[in-house]
Amino acid sequence: MMKLLYPLINVLQALFLAVWGAFWITLSGVLMVLSLNGNVPLMMARRLWAPMHWRIGGSRMFVEPLPPLDWSKPYIFLMNHQSAMDIPCAFAALPVNIRFVAKHALKYVPFLGWYMAMTGMIFINRSNHREAVKSLQQAGERIRSGKSILAFPEGTRSRDGLIHPFKKGPFVLAIEAQVPIVPVAIEGSFQNLPRGGIGLRKHAIRVKVGMPIETKGLTPADRDALLRQVRDAIIQLNTEIGGPGGVQQAIAERGFEGSSEQKSSSSS
């Protein structure tokens, strides 16, 4: 009987989250105008909007003890990407207001795109190299003004839960801005809401934040080595919280600043 009800439950969950998101985005926009504080919608996202996404499916999110960072400083947080659930999880897990680097198409999604634009999210047009470079320069300006950003260096959600090759764009940005990279790993969101799925599944989600990796003094020649160092750190964090690790290939063949590195087999 319950199996027959699952599709209906999933539809109701999706409808609730859509209405909840529209209500919350509208409310946070009004409060931002009244308070003249652009951080208000981000604080509301962390404390109110984000947790509802896993709670409505009966799941819980566990965050490992955070490292002793100076959270008042700007960082570039880089996280593996398992699911659409990763965005609310990142909002709730990190104790700072973050701006996301997101694909350009999201800018035109009703409510969501409006919210992202008014809170200073960075949109990347991955089909246009010149526009992508401009977007990364914009992200650098955000960081130098004291704001932290989060990006998913895989560029898209994993289809199998493994960590896939990283694109070079975030590392170009980190070296240009001379700001530390903080590796973040998530595990369980793939089982909670896999790519292509609409129904939430009850499954624990775990997040672990690593120690910062310094970029001060690095040059563009260090880009690929930095990418591998950060990716290895995220894979290590992922396995420590029960994840499967990643494929062997480190650098993406396509996308912004892609590589011709040959594909390899999986490893943990």
C-alpha positions in Angstrom: 0.0 0.0 0.0 2.8 2.4 0.9 4.5 1.8 -2.4 1.4 2.9 -4.2 1.4 6.1 -2.1 5.0 7.0 -2.7 4.4 8.8 -6.0 1.6 10.9 -4.4 3.8 11.7 -1.4 6.7 12.7 -3.7 4.5 15.0 -5.7 3.1 16.6 -2.5 6.7 17.1 -1.2 7.8 18.7 -4.4 4.7 21.0 -4.4 5.3 22.0 -0.7 9.0 22.8 -1.3 8.0 24.9 -4.4 5.5 26.9 -2.4 7.8 27.1 0.6 10.6 28.4 -1.6 8.4 31.0 -3.3 7.0 32.2 0.0 10.5 32.4 1.6 12.1 34.2 -1.3 9.3 36.8 -1.4 9.5 37.3 2.4 13.3 37.6 2.4 13.2 40.1 -0.5 10.8 42.3 1.5 12.9 42.1 4.6 16.1 42.9 2.6 14.4 46.0 1.2 13.2 47.1 4.7 16.5 46.4 6.4 18.7 47.5 3.5 20.9 44.5 4.4 21.8 42.1 1.7 22.8 39.4 4.2 19.3 39.0 5.6 18.1 36.6 2.8 21.2 34.5 3.2 20.8 34.3 7.0 17.2 33.2 6.5 18.3 30.6 4.0 20.7 29.1 6.4 18.3 28.9 9.4 14.8 28.6 7.9 14.7 27.6 4.2 17.5 25.1 4.0 16.6 22.6 6.8 13.1 22.0 5.5 14.5 20.3 2.4 15.6 17.2 4.2 13.2 17.3 7.2 10.1 17.0 5.0 11.5 13.6 3.8 12.2 12.5 7.3 16.0 12.7 6.9 18.6 14.3 9.1 21.9 16.2 8.3 25.0 15.6 10.4 27.9 18.1 10.2 31.2 16.9 11.5 33.0 19.2 14.0 34.1 22.3 12.1 37.8 23.1 11.8 39.2 26.1 13.8 38.9 28.7 11.0 38.7 32.5 11.3 35.2 32.6 9.9 35.3 36.4 9.6 37.7 36.1 6.6 36.6 35.3 3.0 37.2 31.8 1.7 36.4 29.8 -1.5 34.6 26.7 -0.4 34.8 23.9 -2.9 32.4 20.9 -2.5 31.6 17.7 -4.4 28.2 17.7 -6.1 25.9 14.7 -5.5 22.4 16.2 -5.7 20.2 19.3 -5.9 20.0 18.8 -2.1 23.7 20.0 -1.8 22.8 23.7 -2.0 20.5 23.8 1.0 22.9 21.5 2.8 25.8 23.9 2.2 23.7 26.8 3.3 23.0 25.1 6.6 26.3 23.4 7.3 28.6 26.5 6.9 28.4 29.1 9.6 28.9 32.0 7.2 26.8 33.7 4.5 28.0 32.3 1.1 27.4 33.2 -2.5 27.2 30.4 -5.0 28.8 30.0 -8.4 25.9 28.7 -10.5 25.1 27.9 -14.1 23.7 30.8 -16.1 20.3 29.1 -16.9 19.3 29.4 -13.2 19.1 33.2 -13.5 15.9 32.8 -15.5 14.1 30.4 -13.1 11.1 32.3 -11.5 11.7 33.1 -7.8 14.9 31.2 -7.6 16.7 33.3 -10.2 15.4 36.5 -8.7 16.6 35.5 -5.3 20.0 34.5 -6.6 20.4 37.8 -8.4 19.4 40.0 -5.5 21.8 38.2 -3.1 24.8 38.5 -5.4 25.2 34.9 -6.7 27.6 34.5 -9.6 26.2 33.1 -12.8 28.6 31.2 -15.1 27.8 30.9 -18.8 29.7 27.7 -19.5 28.9 27.8 -23.2 30.7 31.1 -23.7 34.4 31.2 -22.6 34.6 35.0 -22.6 31.5 35.4 -20.5 32.8 32.7 -18.1 36.0 34.6 -17.6 34.0 37.8 -16.9 31.9 35.9 -14.3 35.0 34.6 -12.6 36.4 38.1 -12.5 33.1 39.2 -10.9 33.5 36.4 -8.3 37.0 37.7 -7.6 35.6 41.1 -6.8 33.1 39.6 -4.4 35.9 37.8 -2.6 38.1 40.8 -2.4 35.2 42.7 -0.8 35.2 40.2 2.0 32.5 37.8 0.8 32.9 34.0 0.7 31.7 31.9 -2.2 31.0 28.2 -2.8 31.5 26.4 -6.1 31.0 22.8 -7.3 34.2 22.2 -9.3 32.7 19.1 -10.9 30.4 21.5 -12.7 27.4 19.2 -12.5 25.8 16.6 -10.2 27.3 13.2 -10.1 25.3 10.4 -11.8 26.7 7.7 -9.5 27.7 9.3 -6.2 31.4 9.3 -7.1 33.5 12.4 -7.2 34.3 13.1 -10.9 37.0 15.3 -12.6 37.2 18.9 -11.6 37.1 21.9 -13.9 39.9 24.5 -13.6 37.9 27.7 -13.3 37.6 27.8 -9.5 41.3 27.3 -9.2 42.0 30.1 -11.6 39.8 32.3 -9.4 41.4 31.2 -6.2 45.0 31.9 -7.4 43.9 35.3 -8.8 42.2 36.3 -5.6 45.0 34.8 -3.4 42.3 33.5 -1.0 42.4 30.1 0.8 40.3 27.2 -0.5 38.3 25.2 2.0 37.5 21.7 0.9 34.0 20.4 1.8 32.6 16.9 1.3 29.0 15.7 1.3 27.8 12.2 1.4 24.2 10.8 1.4 22.5 13.5 -0.6 22.8 11.3 -3.7 20.7 8.7 -2.0 18.4 11.3 -0.6 17.6 12.9 -4.0 19.6 11.5 -7.0 20.1 13.3 -10.2 16.9 13.1 -12.3 14.7 12.1 -9.3 11.9 14.1 -7.9 11.1 12.1 -4.9 12.9 12.5 -1.5 14.2 9.4 0.1 14.8 9.0 3.8 18.6 8.9 4.1 21.1 10.5 6.4 23.3 13.3 4.9 26.8 14.0 6.2 29.0 17.0 5.7 32.6 17.4 6.6 34.7 20.6 6.3 38.4 20.4 5.9 41.3 22.7 6.8 42.0 25.6 4.4 44.5 25.1 1.5 46.6 28.3 1.1 46.9 29.9 -2.4 49.0 32.9 -1.3 52.1 33.2 -3.6 50.7 30.7 -6.1 50.8 31.5 -9.8 48.8 30.2 -12.8 51.5 27.6 -13.3 50.5 26.1 -10.0 46.8 25.7 -11.1 46.7 22.0 -11.9 48.7 21.0 -8.9 46.3 23.0 -6.7 43.4 21.3 -8.3 44.7 17.8 -7.6 45.6 18.8 -4.0 42.1 20.1 -3.3 40.4 17.2 -5.1 42.4 14.7 -3.1 41.4 16.5 0.1 37.7 16.4 -0.8 37.9 12.7 -1.7 39.6 12.0 1.6 36.9 13.9 3.5 34.2 12.0 1.5 35.6 8.6 2.4 35.9 9.6 6.1 32.1 10.2 6.3 31.3 6.9 4.5 31.5 8.0 0.9 32.8 6.1 -2.1 35.6 8.5 -3.1 36.2 9.5 -6.7 37.3 8.4 -10.1 41.0 8.4 -10.9 40.9 11.2 -13.6 41.4 14.5 -11.8 41.0 17.2 -14.5 37.9 17.6 -16.7 38.3 17.3 -20.4 35.6 19.9 -21.2 34.3 23.0 -19.7 36.0 26.2 -18.6 39.8 25.7 -18.9 39.3 22.0 -19.7 42.0 19.5 -20.2 42.8 16.7 -22.6 43.8 14.4 -19.7 42.7 10.9 -20.6 39.8 9.2 -18.8 40.7 6.6 -16.3 39.0 4.0 -14.1 37.4 4.5 -10.7 39.2 4.5 -7.4 38.4 5.4 -3.8 
